Amino acid sequence: MNQLESKVVVYAEDDELVRSAIAHYLQRRVKVVREAGNGEEGLALTREYNPDVVITDLEMPIMNGMEMIKKIREEFGPDKPIIIITGYNDKEHYTEEANAILYKPIDLDLLVETIEKLL
């Protein structure tokens, strides 16, 4: 059994095509992927399922990824692994509160490797 087969992932991404492609890829490797269309949904799913890792985009409606990460850190502390997936590579789209940042277009194997490293 590989180490990811028992893991739960929450993935927040407002772009449905990107979200569904990445979630589909992850679903073949982890136990469960819970999908959110924005940070508010992502935070609610994190509260409900206490996932092993949270993956989030930054630019989303209702609540962006930065706000979601801040609230997760307040509620779950520094040990919850959080990965940012973003198309932006600048200071405004960076936070030390995330454990890893991957840039779009996403290398799916690198995403899985990153999850494995964090767990």
Secondary structure, DSSP 8 states (H G I E B T S, - for coil): --TTTT-EEEEE-S-HHHHHHHHHHHHTTSSEEEEESSHHHHHHHHHHH--SEEEE-SS-SSS-HHHHHHHHHHHH-TTS-EEEEES--SGGG--TTSSEEEESS--HHHHHHHHHHH-
